[in-house]
Amino acid sequence: MNTRLVAKLIRASAVSEGAGVTVHRTIGTSALRNFDPFLMLDHFGSDNPNEYISGFPDHPHRGFITFTYMLDGKMLHQDSMGNRGELRSGGAQWMKAASGVIHSEMPQQSQGLMRGFQLWINLPAKEKMSPPEYQEFSPEAVPQITIPGGHARVLAGLFQGQSGVIQDPNTQAIYLDVSLSAEQKFQYNIPSTHNAFIYVFEGTAELNETQLPTHSLAVLSTGEHLTLKTNSTGARFILVAGKPLGEPIVQYGPFVMNTREEIEQAFSDYQTGRLVRSKAEMTGR
């Protein structure tokens, strides 16, 4: 069984999004434009309401999935079709923008910490213009498994026989939130068909003698077996993997399609009010 190593280590870059909210981006930068099937990874977080209370007002998407995972705080989602939902600490939302969605994500508190992740996942060409869908899950719905020295929350995929709340048949995505105390070891077998990465957001860790600092993303090599160790600080990280789609990626701002012509059509549809073609139904638990 081949061991997964660190193929590339990327430090997060500060980027201003929404109404001036600073996010820390790794995938979707000059260092890593995309990592099929993943298009972007943003880590947002602040304990200063002035830095995030303006949130992310109405903005469009087409051609991909956004997966938002709240670590702390609350975020209200609402869109031009009348859907509304509130993400709480530990909750998650899987939004298939597909043919088109215009929505907003707004913090629902005036003080305290807001922290979380947003991951963009590509859709295959055959589904880019399909009807949009929402899946929203409460913190209580996300399985949490006790492991030696810590615990793992299973948001997508399979871990120790437990399925996550999200199942994506296109990418067979895996998404784990793992917390480990000091001097512990985490082992996991990732399908050899999948691209995978680890993002450390608390403490530091080590993967096959490569140090993983806080706020760094480790692109993993091909292989199957993964062994990560923590040092005296312990660590918390997300482990994400997915099967590549192997299709052309043409991205411009909030639109991700397969050709430039499709991107131009998306802009035209947005400017003429034709981006939203059908109402998305929200499901979850």
C-alpha positions, 0 to 999 in steps of 0.5 A: 500500500502506497503512502500519501506524502506532501506533494506541495505545501501552500500557506493561506493568502488573505483575500477580501470578499463580500462586503470587505470580509477577509478570508484566508484562501489556499485553493484558488490562488496563484499557488494552486488555481484548482485541484480537480475536483476542488476549485477554491478553499476559503477559511474565514474567521474573526472575533471582531464583529467589525471585520465580518458583520457586513457578510456576503451580500447577494451574489451569483453562482453557476456551474459548481457546488459550494460546501459551507461548514461553520466552526463557530458563530451563525450564518443566515443564508437566503436567496432570491427564490425565497429559501432561508436557513441558518447555519449554526456552529458545527452545521453544514450546507451543501449548495448545488448552484448548477444552472444558477443561484443568487444568494447571500450569507450574513452573520447573525450576531453582533459580537463573538467569534465567526469561523468556518470554511467554504469549499467549491466543488466542480460539477460535471458538464452534464450537470452544470445546467441542472436545477439547483439544490440545497442540503442543510444539516444541523450540528446534531446531524453530523456524526462524531466518532471518538478516536485515540487522542481526539475525535473526528466529525464526518461531514462527507464520505465514510470513516470507520463505518460511519457515513457523513451527511453529504454524499456526492456521487460525482466526486465521492467526496470525503470531508473530515474535521479531525481534532487530536491532542498532543503526541497522537497519530491519525491513520486513514486510507484514502481511495487511490482514485482521489485527489486529497489535501489536509488543511491545518487550522489549529496547532501544527502537525507532521506528515511523513517528516514534513511539518504542517504549520497552522493555516497551511494546506498540504496537497497530498501525493497519490497513494492510499495510506495516510499517517499524520502525527501531532506534536506538543501542541496538538492539532485540528485539521480538515481532510478532504478528498475527491475523485477528479472529473477530468474535464476542462475548467473555465472559471471567471469570478462566480461562474465555473463552466467548461468553455469560454462561451458558456462563461459569456452566456452566464454573464449575459444571463446574470445581466439580463435577469435570466440566471435563476431558471428554477427554484431550488428546494432545501432539504436536510436535517 
